[in-house]
Amino acid sequence: MPPKFMSSSFDFTKGEDAPEHIEGYPCSEERDPTKIWLEGLDTFSHEYYPVAIDIDDAPTARVLQAARERQIARVQPNAGSIQDKTIVRHPVQN
């Protein structure tokens, strides 16, 4: 199953397409614990929130992380240290 995220939450550059995905709001309770996910950190409230879930590989996660960070820079300009952060989370290996 492809990852789930809202493409409007990302800023893909020209020539860069959003990876195949399910369009929708990701929910932590719905994510596959064996797959990579992106988590946002609201640095003002210190709360984490899902940005994209069920990502199959690290290169896709890095593309999404970069696109998310561009979106944050666009919508939170000059916020500096209080800009939201984007964290790539990997499943725990047993």
Summary of the structure (lengths in Angstrom):
residues: 94
radius of gyration: 12.9
end to end distance: 22.7
largest distance: 41.5
contacts: 241
relative contact order: 0.25
helix: 29%
strand: 27%
